[in-house]
Every structure is written in C-alpha cells, then in structure tokens.
Amino acid sequence: MPTITKKDFADRIAENTRAKHVLVKVIVQNFLDEITAELVKGNRLEFRDFGVFEVREQAARTAQNPKTLEPIDVPARRKVKFKMGRIMKEKLNAGVAEQ
C-alpha cells in the first residue's frame, strides 16, 4: 500500500481546484496546524460525516519489559482518538461484505 504525503494531497487539491500549488500548500498546512492547536487545548473536533477527533487521557501504569521481565513505569499521557463518521464508514466498508 502506498503512503500518501501532505505534498500528494496538496498536489491533488491544486489540480482539482486549479488553484496555485503554493497557496494550497499553505492552506493545507494551516488546516493541520489549527487541528493540532485545538487538540492541544483539549477541544473536540467534529467534521460531519467524516469523523471526530478527541483527546483522551491515558493513566500512568506499570508495564513489563518483555526481554528482561523488568517492571517499567509508563507515565500518564494524552492520546488522540479518531472515530470515523457515517459517510467515511460507508465508503470504507463498501464491498467488504461482498468478499
């Protein structure tokens, strides 16, 4: 499976909208920066039919090194959870039931 980069997205958007590539690149980066800024603030981002981004707290815990079996303290951290929206779910799963 190929990896799609930010540049690939900017190229596609520029081609589809006939906008200048430099402008599209700035807009895409600004969009991603705004998403990051809102998640850092702890805000929930909802894009109808696409999905929802939420920040979740993961409690500190003790894990185990599988090689040495030594206990390791894992600090608390924040994670981003994504829940896909209806249209994305439908498109992603189209044809899966037929296989």
Residue pairs with C-beta under 8 A, 6 or more apart in sequence:
6 28
6 29
6 32
7 25
9 28
10 21
10 24
10 25
10 28
11 21
13 19
13 24
13 28
14 20
14 21
14 23
14 24
17 24
35 45
35 53
38 45
39 45
39 53
39 55
39 80
42 55
43 55
44 52
44 53
44 54
44 55
45 52
45 53
45 54
46 52
47 85
48 85
49 85
49 86
49 87
49 88
50 84
50 85
50 87
50 88
51 82
51 83
51 84
51 85
51 88
52 82
52 83
52 85
53 80
53 81
53 82
54 80
54 81
54 82
54 83
55 78
55 79
55 80
55 81
56 78
56 79
56 80
56 81
57 76
57 77
57 78
58 76
58 77
58 78
58 79
59 76
60 73
60 74
60 75
60 76
61 74
62 71
62 72
62 73
62 74
63 71
63 72
63 74
64 70
64 71
64 72
65 71
65 72
84 92
